[in-house]
Amino acid sequence: MREYDYVVVGHLTVDELWSDAGVKLRLGGAASYGSVFASGLGLSSVVVTKVGEDFPQQYTEYLRSMGVDLSGLARSQHPTTRFRIFLREASVVASMVCRSAPILAADIAHFRGKVIHLGPVAGEIPSETVFQARENSEVLALDLQGILREFGASGELKLNPARLEPLRGISLVAHANWSEAVAATGIGDPVLSAKILMKTFGLAAVTMGADGAIVAGHEGTLRVGAVKLQGS
């Protein structure tokens, strides 16, 4: 079994950014952001993912140049997961164009991490994979985003809290943004929704952009301010 400080599991994506200026492509997915950040901290990091033959070579070269181990990257007959994101003045509207193959328990069986971060974006991580990740990690973190998401025939996105049911009671760190926390709990107050998620999973973080985050554990609840970058 290969051991790492940080293992991130989830689809690497190709994101189409549509705006008045035209269309730009970028590398997306929590697996890309998380692995690069962890590697930048000097941690050994590996991505476990599935992409299609259409996945751009420059993206793999970029990740390797940042020190990310890609031994967990598998090529699928399915195309790479792709999102179409419309950037508007007051909002961002996203839809899914196509989705790659699911990441199965067998795909992560030989990877062990001090931290395993499950970062699904399109329902690609089944519950069996979550159970396997729990066995292979000291700390397991899960982004609820890609579990909650459902996609219609035209790729339109909605959040379905029923998709969390198979995972209830698993000890992990649950992360959701404010809208995802509302969808998961039915509660608009971020503190209360974080507490509900904590009771379900053990530890929970609800992020609120510039308003910071709420972290809830059995010992209490903490409000964390957002870091203000110079010039912002």
C-alpha positions as CSV (number, residue, x, y, z in Angstrom):
1,M,0.0,0.0,0.0
2,R,1.3,3.4,-1.0
3,E,1.3,6.0,1.9
4,Y,0.9,9.8,1.5
5,D,0.3,12.8,3.7
6,Y,-2.7,13.8,1.5
7,V,-4.8,11.7,-0.9
8,V,-7.5,13.5,-2.8
9,V,-10.2,11.5,-4.6
10,G,-12.4,13.0,-7.3
11,H,-12.7,13.9,-10.9
12,L,-10.3,16.3,-12.5
13,T,-12.5,18.4,-14.8
14,V,-12.3,20.6,-17.8
15,D,-14.3,23.8,-17.1
16,E,-15.6,26.0,-19.9
17,L,-15.9,29.6,-18.8
18,W,-18.4,31.5,-20.9
19,S,-18.5,35.3,-20.7
20,D,-19.1,38.3,-22.9
21,A,-15.4,38.0,-23.8
22,G,-15.7,34.5,-25.2
23,V,-14.9,31.0,-23.9
24,K,-11.9,29.9,-21.9
25,L,-10.9,26.5,-20.7
26,R,-9.4,25.8,-17.3
27,L,-8.5,22.8,-15.1
28,G,-11.1,22.3,-12.4
29,G,-12.2,20.1,-9.6
30,A,-11.4,19.9,-5.9
31,A,-8.8,17.2,-6.8
32,S,-6.7,19.7,-8.7
33,Y,-6.9,22.6,-6.2
34,G,-6.4,20.4,-3.1
35,S,-3.4,18.5,-4.5
36,V,-1.6,21.6,-5.6
37,F,-2.2,23.3,-2.3
38,A,-1.0,20.3,-0.3
39,S,2.1,19.9,-2.4
40,G,2.9,23.6,-2.0
41,L,2.9,23.0,1.8
42,G,5.6,20.4,1.3
43,L,3.2,17.4,1.8
44,S,3.3,14.3,-0.3
45,S,0.1,14.4,-2.3
46,V,-1.5,12.1,-4.8
47,V,-4.7,12.4,-7.0
48,V,-7.0,9.4,-7.5
49,T,-9.2,10.2,-10.4
50,K,-10.5,9.1,-13.8
51,V,-10.3,11.2,-17.0
52,G,-11.0,10.5,-20.6
53,E,-8.5,10.4,-23.5
54,D,-9.6,14.0,-24.2
55,F,-7.9,15.3,-21.0
56,P,-5.4,17.9,-22.0
57,Q,-1.7,16.9,-21.7
58,Q,-0.8,20.4,-20.4
59,Y,-3.0,19.8,-17.3
60,T,-1.1,16.6,-16.4
61,E,2.2,18.4,-17.0
62,Y,1.1,21.3,-14.8
63,L,0.1,19.0,-11.9
64,R,3.4,17.1,-12.1
65,S,5.3,20.4,-12.2
66,M,3.6,21.3,-9.0
67,G,4.9,18.1,-7.3
68,V,1.6,16.2,-7.5
69,D,1.8,12.4,-7.8
70,L,-0.5,11.2,-10.6
71,S,-0.1,7.5,-10.1
72,G,-3.8,7.3,-9.2
73,L,-4.9,8.9,-12.5
74,A,-6.7,6.4,-14.8
75,R,-7.8,6.9,-18.3
76,S,-11.4,5.9,-19.0
77,Q,-13.4,5.2,-22.2
78,H,-15.8,7.9,-20.9
79,P,-14.9,11.5,-21.7
80,T,-13.4,13.8,-19.0
81,T,-16.0,15.4,-16.8
82,R,-16.7,18.8,-18.2
83,F,-18.7,21.8,-16.9
84,R,-20.1,24.8,-18.7
85,I,-20.0,27.8,-16.5
86,F,-21.7,31.0,-17.5
87,L,-20.2,34.1,-15.8
88,R,-22.7,36.8,-15.3
89,E,-22.6,40.1,-13.4
90,A,-24.6,38.9,-10.4
91,S,-24.3,35.1,-10.6
92,V,-22.5,32.0,-11.9
93,V,-24.6,29.4,-13.6
94,A,-23.1,25.9,-14.2
95,S,-24.3,22.8,-16.0
96,M,-22.6,19.5,-16.8
97,V,-21.7,18.7,-20.3
98,C,-20.4,15.1,-19.7
99,R,-19.2,12.9,-16.9
100,S,-16.3,10.4,-16.6
101,A,-16.5,7.0,-15.0
102,P,-17.1,6.5,-11.3
103,I,-14.2,6.1,-8.9
104,L,-14.6,2.7,-7.3
105,A,-13.4,1.3,-3.9
106,A,-10.9,-0.8,-5.8
107,D,-9.4,2.3,-7.3
108,I,-8.3,3.6,-3.9
109,A,-7.7,0.3,-2.1
110,H,-3.9,0.7,-2.5
111,F,-3.6,4.3,-1.4
112,R,-3.4,5.2,2.3
113,G,-3.3,8.8,3.6
114,K,-2.9,10.6,6.8
115,V,-5.7,12.7,5.3
116,I,-8.0,11.4,2.5
117,H,-10.0,14.2,1.0
118,L,-13.0,13.1,-1.0
119,G,-13.8,15.9,-3.5
120,P,-16.5,14.7,-5.8
121,V,-18.0,17.1,-8.3
122,A,-20.6,15.0,-10.1
123,G,-21.6,12.0,-8.1
124,E,-18.5,10.0,-9.1
125,I,-17.8,8.6,-5.6
126,P,-20.2,5.9,-4.6
127,S,-20.8,5.0,-0.9
128,E,-18.5,1.9,-1.1
129,T,-15.6,4.2,-2.0
130,V,-16.3,6.4,1.0
131,F,-16.2,3.3,3.3
132,Q,-12.9,2.2,1.7
133,A,-11.5,5.7,2.2
134,R,-12.5,5.6,5.9
135,E,-10.5,2.4,6.4
136,N,-7.4,3.8,4.6
137,S,-7.2,7.2,6.4
138,E,-6.4,8.7,9.7
139,V,-8.6,11.7,8.9
140,L,-11.3,11.5,6.2
141,A,-12.8,14.7,4.8
142,L,-15.7,14.9,2.4
143,D,-17.0,17.7,0.3
144,L,-20.8,17.3,0.3
145,Q,-21.1,19.2,-3.0
146,G,-20.6,16.3,-5.4
147,I,-22.7,13.9,-3.3
148,L,-25.7,16.3,-3.2
149,R,-25.5,17.2,-6.9
150,E,-28.0,15.7,-9.4
151,F,-28.0,16.5,-13.1
152,G,-31.0,16.7,-15.4
153,A,-31.1,15.5,-19.0
154,S,-29.7,18.9,-20.2
155,G,-27.0,18.9,-17.5
156,E,-28.8,21.3,-15.2
157,L,-27.8,21.1,-11.6
158,K,-29.9,20.6,-8.5
159,L,-29.1,19.5,-4.9
160,N,-30.8,16.4,-3.4
161,P,-30.3,15.8,0.3
162,A,-31.6,12.2,0.0
163,R,-28.2,11.4,-1.6
164,L,-26.5,11.8,1.8
165,E,-28.6,9.0,3.5
166,P,-26.2,6.1,2.7
167,L,-23.3,8.0,4.4
168,R,-25.0,9.0,7.7
169,G,-23.1,7.9,10.7
170,I,-19.7,7.7,9.0
171,S,-17.0,9.5,11.1
172,L,-15.6,12.2,8.9
173,V,-15.1,15.9,8.4
174,A,-18.0,17.2,6.3
175,H,-17.6,20.4,4.3
176,A,-20.3,22.3,2.5
177,N,-20.8,25.9,1.4
178,W,-23.8,27.8,2.8
179,S,-26.2,26.8,0.0
180,E,-25.2,23.2,0.1
181,A,-25.6,23.2,3.9
182,V,-29.1,24.6,3.5
183,A,-29.9,21.9,1.0
184,A,-28.5,19.1,3.2
185,T,-30.2,20.2,6.4
186,G,-33.2,22.4,5.4
187,I,-31.8,25.1,7.9
188,G,-30.8,28.5,6.7
189,D,-28.8,29.5,9.8
190,P,-25.2,28.4,9.1
191,V,-24.5,27.8,12.8
192,L,-27.5,25.5,13.2
193,S,-26.8,23.7,9.9
194,A,-23.2,23.1,10.9
195,K,-24.3,21.6,14.2
196,I,-26.8,19.3,12.4
197,L,-24.0,18.1,10.0
198,M,-21.7,17.6,13.0
199,K,-24.2,15.3,14.7
200,T,-24.4,13.3,11.5
201,F,-20.7,13.0,10.7
202,G,-18.7,14.1,13.8
203,L,-17.1,17.4,12.5
204,A,-18.5,19.9,10.1
205,A,-17.4,23.1,8.3
206,V,-19.8,25.4,6.6
207,T,-18.0,28.0,4.4
208,M,-19.5,31.4,3.6
209,G,-17.1,33.1,1.2
210,A,-16.0,36.5,2.5
211,D,-18.0,35.9,5.7
212,G,-15.7,33.2,6.8
213,A,-16.8,29.8,8.0
214,I,-18.5,27.9,10.9
215,V,-16.8,24.9,12.3
216,A,-18.8,22.6,14.6
217,G,-17.5,19.8,16.7
218,H,-18.6,18.0,19.8
219,E,-16.6,20.4,22.0
220,G,-18.3,23.5,20.5
221,T,-18.7,25.8,17.6
222,L,-16.1,28.2,16.1
223,R,-16.6,31.1,13.7
224,V,-13.5,31.6,11.6
225,G,-13.0,34.9,9.7
226,A,-12.0,34.9,6.0
227,V,-8.4,35.8,5.2
228,K,-8.2,39.2,3.6
229,L,-5.7,39.2,0.8
230,Q,-3.6,42.3,0.1
231,G,-5.3,44.5,-2.4
232,S,-8.7,42.8,-2.0
